[in-house]
Amino acid sequence: MNRTGRHGYRGYIGSRPVLGNRTPQHVQNLVIRDYAQRHGLTYKLSATEYAMPACYMMLHQVLEELPMLEGMIAFSLFMLPRRAERRLAVYRRVLDAGASLHTALEGFALHGEGDIDRLERIWLVQSQQLPTLQIP
């Protein structure tokens, strides 16, 4: 337990594809566990997001837990909401709670205001590479 009385990092995995790829949940947890171990973070069991498109119920549950946690470790940055204003709201909640957000697959972390621009730039570069679905 750290000085603030908070302990550990909650994992956040999903049932939906990330960037068009499906990763089994047990593999997502292995990636998170490895990331936590390499960075000296105490890993707590993951919350698993529901499969429905644009559903972030479990993400919001983890955000509610942040006052008791040091932070969260998401499997991927690209599990966060696609809409920029919703992603920014997630970043804000993490920072306002005095916590950090880690993305295990990409190896990034949000510790302060300066990290938001970096994460958003990465998001924008990747989103420009996503194919657009053309509906006839």
Biotite code that builds the C-alpha atoms (Angstrom):
import biotite.structure as struc

atoms = struc.array([
    struc.Atom([0.000, 0.000, 0.000], chain_id="A", res_id=1, res_name="MET", atom_name="CA", element="C"),
    struc.Atom([1.342, 3.464, -0.824], chain_id="A", res_id=2, res_name="ASN", atom_name="CA", element="C"),
    struc.Atom([1.288, 6.657, 1.271], chain_id="A", res_id=3, res_name="ARG", atom_name="CA", element="C"),
    struc.Atom([-2.210, 7.594, 0.071], chain_id="A", res_id=4, res_name="THR", atom_name="CA", element="C"),
    struc.Atom([-3.756, 4.360, 1.309], chain_id="A", res_id=5, res_name="GLY", atom_name="CA", element="C"),
    struc.Atom([-4.441, 3.273, -2.269], chain_id="A", res_id=6, res_name="ARG", atom_name="CA", element="C"),
    struc.Atom([-3.359, -0.107, -3.478], chain_id="A", res_id=7, res_name="HIS", atom_name="CA", element="C"),
    struc.Atom([-2.896, -1.618, -6.903], chain_id="A", res_id=8, res_name="GLY", atom_name="CA", element="C"),
    struc.Atom([-3.895, -1.175, -10.500], chain_id="A", res_id=9, res_name="TYR", atom_name="CA", element="C"),
    struc.Atom([-7.167, -2.576, -11.835], chain_id="A", res_id=10, res_name="ARG", atom_name="CA", element="C"),
    struc.Atom([-6.906, -4.259, -15.212], chain_id="A", res_id=11, res_name="GLY", atom_name="CA", element="C"),
    struc.Atom([-9.357, -3.385, -17.988], chain_id="A", res_id=12, res_name="TYR", atom_name="CA", element="C"),
    struc.Atom([-9.933, -5.862, -20.811], chain_id="A", res_id=13, res_name="ILE", atom_name="CA", element="C"),
    struc.Atom([-12.625, -6.283, -23.416], chain_id="A", res_id=14, res_name="GLY", atom_name="CA", element="C"),
    struc.Atom([-14.769, -8.617, -25.450], chain_id="A", res_id=15, res_name="SER", atom_name="CA", element="C"),
    struc.Atom([-14.808, -6.480, -28.595], chain_id="A", res_id=16, res_name="ARG", atom_name="CA", element="C"),
    struc.Atom([-12.158, -6.344, -31.321], chain_id="A", res_id=17, res_name="PRO", atom_name="CA", element="C"),
    struc.Atom([-9.428, -3.740, -30.851], chain_id="A", res_id=18, res_name="VAL", atom_name="CA", element="C"),
    struc.Atom([-8.393, -2.151, -34.156], chain_id="A", res_id=19, res_name="LEU", atom_name="CA", element="C"),
    struc.Atom([-10.181, -4.945, -35.976], chain_id="A", res_id=20, res_name="GLY", atom_name="CA", element="C"),
    struc.Atom([-8.370, -7.730, -34.097], chain_id="A", res_id=21, res_name="ASN", atom_name="CA", element="C"),
    struc.Atom([-9.824, -10.049, -31.500], chain_id="A", res_id=22, res_name="ARG", atom_name="CA", element="C"),
    struc.Atom([-7.520, -10.937, -28.634], chain_id="A", res_id=23, res_name="THR", atom_name="CA", element="C"),
    struc.Atom([-8.699, -13.670, -26.254], chain_id="A", res_id=24, res_name="PRO", atom_name="CA", element="C"),
    struc.Atom([-9.381, -12.361, -22.770], chain_id="A", res_id=25, res_name="GLN", atom_name="CA", element="C"),
    struc.Atom([-6.815, -14.640, -21.151], chain_id="A", res_id=26, res_name="HIS", atom_name="CA", element="C"),
    struc.Atom([-4.151, -13.245, -23.516], chain_id="A", res_id=27, res_name="VAL", atom_name="CA", element="C"),
    struc.Atom([-5.201, -9.678, -22.677], chain_id="A", res_id=28, res_name="GLN", atom_name="CA", element="C"),
    struc.Atom([-4.764, -10.507, -18.990], chain_id="A", res_id=29, res_name="ASN", atom_name="CA", element="C"),
    struc.Atom([-1.330, -12.031, -19.650], chain_id="A", res_id=30, res_name="LEU", atom_name="CA", element="C"),
    struc.Atom([-0.232, -8.857, -21.450], chain_id="A", res_id=31, res_name="VAL", atom_name="CA", element="C"),
    struc.Atom([-1.462, -6.713, -18.547], chain_id="A", res_id=32, res_name="ILE", atom_name="CA", element="C"),
    struc.Atom([0.136, -8.969, -15.935], chain_id="A", res_id=33, res_name="ARG", atom_name="CA", element="C"),
    struc.Atom([3.463, -8.875, -17.787], chain_id="A", res_id=34, res_name="ASP", atom_name="CA", element="C"),
    struc.Atom([3.290, -5.073, -18.117], chain_id="A", res_id=35, res_name="TYR", atom_name="CA", element="C"),
    struc.Atom([2.566, -4.699, -14.394], chain_id="A", res_id=36, res_name="ALA", atom_name="CA", element="C"),
    struc.Atom([5.421, -7.001, -13.440], chain_id="A", res_id=37, res_name="GLN", atom_name="CA", element="C"),
    struc.Atom([7.926, -5.206, -15.707], chain_id="A", res_id=38, res_name="ARG", atom_name="CA", element="C"),
    struc.Atom([6.928, -1.823, -14.233], chain_id="A", res_id=39, res_name="HIS", atom_name="CA", element="C"),
    struc.Atom([6.714, -2.919, -10.595], chain_id="A", res_id=40, res_name="GLY", atom_name="CA", element="C"),
    struc.Atom([2.945, -2.350, -10.392], chain_id="A", res_id=41, res_name="LEU", atom_name="CA", element="C"),
    struc.Atom([0.581, -4.402, -8.251], chain_id="A", res_id=42, res_name="THR", atom_name="CA", element="C"),
    struc.Atom([-1.959, -5.925, -10.647], chain_id="A", res_id=43, res_name="TYR", atom_name="CA", element="C"),
    struc.Atom([-5.534, -6.436, -9.495], chain_id="A", res_id=44, res_name="LYS", atom_name="CA", element="C"),
    struc.Atom([-7.954, -8.603, -11.412], chain_id="A", res_id=45, res_name="LEU", atom_name="CA", element="C"),
    struc.Atom([-9.348, -7.115, -14.594], chain_id="A", res_id=46, res_name="SER", atom_name="CA", element="C"),
    struc.Atom([-12.790, -5.739, -15.226], chain_id="A", res_id=47, res_name="ALA", atom_name="CA", element="C"),
    struc.Atom([-14.097, -7.099, -18.537], chain_id="A", res_id=48, res_name="THR", atom_name="CA", element="C"),
    struc.Atom([-16.020, -4.744, -20.796], chain_id="A", res_id=49, res_name="GLU", atom_name="CA", element="C"),
    struc.Atom([-19.255, -5.966, -22.334], chain_id="A", res_id=50, res_name="TYR", atom_name="CA", element="C"),
    struc.Atom([-19.307, -6.885, -26.031], chain_id="A", res_id=51, res_name="ALA", atom_name="CA", element="C"),
    struc.Atom([-21.993, -4.397, -27.099], chain_id="A", res_id=52, res_name="MET", atom_name="CA", element="C"),
    struc.Atom([-20.622, -1.675, -29.393], chain_id="A", res_id=53, res_name="PRO", atom_name="CA", element="C"),
    struc.Atom([-19.863, 1.632, -27.666], chain_id="A", res_id=54, res_name="ALA", atom_name="CA", element="C"),
    struc.Atom([-20.584, 0.148, -24.218], chain_id="A", res_id=55, res_name="CYS", atom_name="CA", element="C"),
    struc.Atom([-18.278, 1.424, -21.482], chain_id="A", res_id=56, res_name="TYR", atom_name="CA", element="C"),
    struc.Atom([-20.102, 0.306, -18.330], chain_id="A", res_id=57, res_name="MET", atom_name="CA", element="C"),
    struc.Atom([-17.110, -1.548, -16.908], chain_id="A", res_id=58, res_name="MET", atom_name="CA", element="C"),
    struc.Atom([-14.748, 1.311, -17.749], chain_id="A", res_id=59, res_name="LEU", atom_name="CA", element="C"),
    struc.Atom([-16.969, 3.636, -15.718], chain_id="A", res_id=60, res_name="HIS", atom_name="CA", element="C"),
    struc.Atom([-17.000, 1.117, -12.867], chain_id="A", res_id=61, res_name="GLN", atom_name="CA", element="C"),
    struc.Atom([-13.186, 1.098, -12.824], chain_id="A", res_id=62, res_name="VAL", atom_name="CA", element="C"),
    struc.Atom([-13.156, 4.907, -12.897], chain_id="A", res_id=63, res_name="LEU", atom_name="CA", element="C"),
    struc.Atom([-15.451, 4.876, -9.844], chain_id="A", res_id=64, res_name="GLU", atom_name="CA", element="C"),
    struc.Atom([-12.906, 2.647, -8.039], chain_id="A", res_id=65, res_name="GLU", atom_name="CA", element="C"),
    struc.Atom([-9.985, 5.023, -8.649], chain_id="A", res_id=66, res_name="LEU", atom_name="CA", element="C"),
    struc.Atom([-10.093, 6.691, -5.215], chain_id="A", res_id=67, res_name="PRO", atom_name="CA", element="C"),
    struc.Atom([-9.103, 3.291, -3.764], chain_id="A", res_id=68, res_name="MET", atom_name="CA", element="C"),
    struc.Atom([-6.578, 2.417, -6.503], chain_id="A", res_id=69, res_name="LEU", atom_name="CA", element="C"),
    struc.Atom([-3.249, 3.749, -7.685], chain_id="A", res_id=70, res_name="GLU", atom_name="CA", element="C"),
    struc.Atom([-4.600, 3.509, -11.227], chain_id="A", res_id=71, res_name="GLY", atom_name="CA", element="C"),
    struc.Atom([-5.703, 1.228, -14.006], chain_id="A", res_id=72, res_name="MET", atom_name="CA", element="C"),
    struc.Atom([-4.024, -0.786, -16.736], chain_id="A", res_id=73, res_name="ILE", atom_name="CA", element="C"),
    struc.Atom([-6.032, -1.084, -19.944], chain_id="A", res_id=74, res_name="ALA", atom_name="CA", element="C"),
    struc.Atom([-5.075, -3.777, -22.424], chain_id="A", res_id=75, res_name="PHE", atom_name="CA", element="C"),
    struc.Atom([-4.936, -1.130, -25.180], chain_id="A", res_id=76, res_name="SER", atom_name="CA", element="C"),
    struc.Atom([-5.298, 2.606, -25.630], chain_id="A", res_id=77, res_name="LEU", atom_name="CA", element="C"),
    struc.Atom([-7.741, 1.818, -28.431], chain_id="A", res_id=78, res_name="PHE", atom_name="CA", element="C"),
    struc.Atom([-10.254, 0.278, -26.017], chain_id="A", res_id=79, res_name="MET", atom_name="CA", element="C"),
    struc.Atom([-11.109, 3.780, -24.831], chain_id="A", res_id=80, res_name="LEU", atom_name="CA", element="C"),
    struc.Atom([-14.091, 5.609, -26.339], chain_id="A", res_id=81, res_name="PRO", atom_name="CA", element="C"),
    struc.Atom([-13.714, 6.585, -30.003], chain_id="A", res_id=82, res_name="ARG", atom_name="CA", element="C"),
    struc.Atom([-15.193, 10.043, -29.432], chain_id="A", res_id=83, res_name="ARG", atom_name="CA", element="C"),
    struc.Atom([-12.451, 12.470, -28.405], chain_id="A", res_id=84, res_name="ALA", atom_name="CA", element="C"),
    struc.Atom([-14.556, 14.300, -25.816], chain_id="A", res_id=85, res_name="GLU", atom_name="CA", element="C"),
    struc.Atom([-15.363, 11.025, -24.062], chain_id="A", res_id=86, res_name="ARG", atom_name="CA", element="C"),
    struc.Atom([-11.702, 9.946, -24.081], chain_id="A", res_id=87, res_name="ARG", atom_name="CA", element="C"),
    struc.Atom([-10.707, 13.324, -22.668], chain_id="A", res_id=88, res_name="LEU", atom_name="CA", element="C"),
    struc.Atom([-13.322, 12.876, -19.930], chain_id="A", res_id=89, res_name="ALA", atom_name="CA", element="C"),
    struc.Atom([-11.702, 9.524, -19.039], chain_id="A", res_id=90, res_name="VAL", atom_name="CA", element="C"),
    struc.Atom([-8.241, 11.124, -18.876], chain_id="A", res_id=91, res_name="TYR", atom_name="CA", element="C"),
    struc.Atom([-9.632, 13.930, -16.716], chain_id="A", res_id=92, res_name="ARG", atom_name="CA", element="C"),
    struc.Atom([-11.290, 11.513, -14.264], chain_id="A", res_id=93, res_name="ARG", atom_name="CA", element="C"),
    struc.Atom([-8.065, 9.547, -13.917], chain_id="A", res_id=94, res_name="VAL", atom_name="CA", element="C"),
    struc.Atom([-5.980, 12.641, -13.266], chain_id="A", res_id=95, res_name="LEU", atom_name="CA", element="C"),
    struc.Atom([-8.584, 14.271, -10.989], chain_id="A", res_id=96, res_name="ASP", atom_name="CA", element="C"),
    struc.Atom([-8.541, 11.085, -8.889], chain_id="A", res_id=97, res_name="ALA", atom_name="CA", element="C"),
    struc.Atom([-4.758, 11.370, -8.515], chain_id="A", res_id=98, res_name="GLY", atom_name="CA", element="C"),
    struc.Atom([-4.340, 8.070, -10.355], chain_id="A", res_id=99, res_name="ALA", atom_name="CA", element="C"),
    struc.Atom([-2.607, 6.935, -13.542], chain_id="A", res_id=100, res_name="SER", atom_name="CA", element="C"),
    struc.Atom([-3.760, 5.132, -16.663], chain_id="A", res_id=101, res_name="LEU", atom_name="CA", element="C"),
    struc.Atom([-1.472, 2.613, -18.345], chain_id="A", res_id=102, res_name="HIS", atom_name="CA", element="C"),
    struc.Atom([-1.963, 0.943, -21.724], chain_id="A", res_id=103, res_name="THR", atom_name="CA", element="C"),
    struc.Atom([-0.183, -2.397, -21.670], chain_id="A", res_id=104, res_name="ALA", atom_name="CA", element="C"),
    struc.Atom([-0.145, -3.234, -25.375], chain_id="A", res_id=105, res_name="LEU", atom_name="CA", element="C"),
    struc.Atom([1.337, 0.110, -26.419], chain_id="A", res_id=106, res_name="GLU", atom_name="CA", element="C"),
    struc.Atom([3.386, 0.624, -23.248], chain_id="A", res_id=107, res_name="GLY", atom_name="CA", element="C"),
    struc.Atom([2.124, 4.159, -22.577], chain_id="A", res_id=108, res_name="PHE", atom_name="CA", element="C"),
    struc.Atom([1.092, 5.819, -19.340], chain_id="A", res_id=109, res_name="ALA", atom_name="CA", element="C"),
    struc.Atom([-0.951, 8.861, -18.399], chain_id="A", res_id=110, res_name="LEU", atom_name="CA", element="C"),
    struc.Atom([0.550, 10.452, -15.275], chain_id="A", res_id=111, res_name="HIS", atom_name="CA", element="C"),
    struc.Atom([-0.144, 14.129, -15.899], chain_id="A", res_id=112, res_name="GLY", atom_name="CA", element="C"),
    struc.Atom([-1.534, 16.796, -18.207], chain_id="A", res_id=113, res_name="GLU", atom_name="CA", element="C"),
    struc.Atom([1.467, 16.609, -20.520], chain_id="A", res_id=114, res_name="GLY", atom_name="CA", element="C"),
    struc.Atom([0.689, 12.992, -21.384], chain_id="A", res_id=115, res_name="ASP", atom_name="CA", element="C"),
    struc.Atom([-2.775, 13.760, -22.784], chain_id="A", res_id=116, res_name="ILE", atom_name="CA", element="C"),
    struc.Atom([-1.462, 15.397, -25.947], chain_id="A", res_id=117, res_name="ASP", atom_name="CA", element="C"),
    struc.Atom([0.891, 12.468, -26.569], chain_id="A", res_id=118, res_name="ARG", atom_name="CA", element="C"),
    struc.Atom([-1.895, 9.893, -26.206], chain_id="A", res_id=119, res_name="LEU", atom_name="CA", element="C"),
    struc.Atom([-4.230, 11.884, -28.439], chain_id="A", res_id=120, res_name="GLU", atom_name="CA", element="C"),
    struc.Atom([-1.575, 12.273, -31.133], chain_id="A", res_id=121, res_name="ARG", atom_name="CA", element="C"),
    struc.Atom([-1.055, 8.511, -31.131], chain_id="A", res_id=122, res_name="ILE", atom_name="CA", element="C"),
    struc.Atom([-4.829, 8.026, -31.300], chain_id="A", res_id=123, res_name="TRP", atom_name="CA", element="C"),
    struc.Atom([-5.128, 10.389, -34.277], chain_id="A", res_id=124, res_name="LEU", atom_name="CA", element="C"),
    struc.Atom([-2.288, 8.752, -36.215], chain_id="A", res_id=125, res_name="VAL", atom_name="CA", element="C"),
    struc.Atom([-3.825, 5.327, -35.709], chain_id="A", res_id=126, res_name="GLN", atom_name="CA", element="C"),
    struc.Atom([-7.388, 6.447, -36.467], chain_id="A", res_id=127, res_name="SER", atom_name="CA", element="C"),
    struc.Atom([-6.268, 7.832, -39.825], chain_id="A", res_id=128, res_name="GLN", atom_name="CA", element="C"),
    struc.Atom([-5.087, 4.335, -40.689], chain_id="A", res_id=129, res_name="GLN", atom_name="CA", element="C"),
    struc.Atom([-8.422, 2.711, -39.840], chain_id="A", res_id=130, res_name="LEU", atom_name="CA", element="C"),
    struc.Atom([-10.414, 1.707, -42.909], chain_id="A", res_id=131, res_name="PRO", atom_name="CA", element="C"),
    struc.Atom([-13.704, 3.519, -43.379], chain_id="A", res_id=132, res_name="THR", atom_name="CA", element="C"),
    struc.Atom([-16.723, 1.289, -43.892], chain_id="A", res_id=133, res_name="LEU", atom_name="CA", element="C"),
    struc.Atom([-18.457, 2.190, -47.128], chain_id="A", res_id=134, res_name="GLN", atom_name="CA", element="C"),
    struc.Atom([-22.180, 1.408, -47.097], chain_id="A", res_id=135, res_name="ILE", atom_name="CA", element="C"),
    struc.Atom([-23.747, 1.277, -50.590], chain_id="A", res_id=136, res_name="PRO", atom_name="CA", element="C"),
])
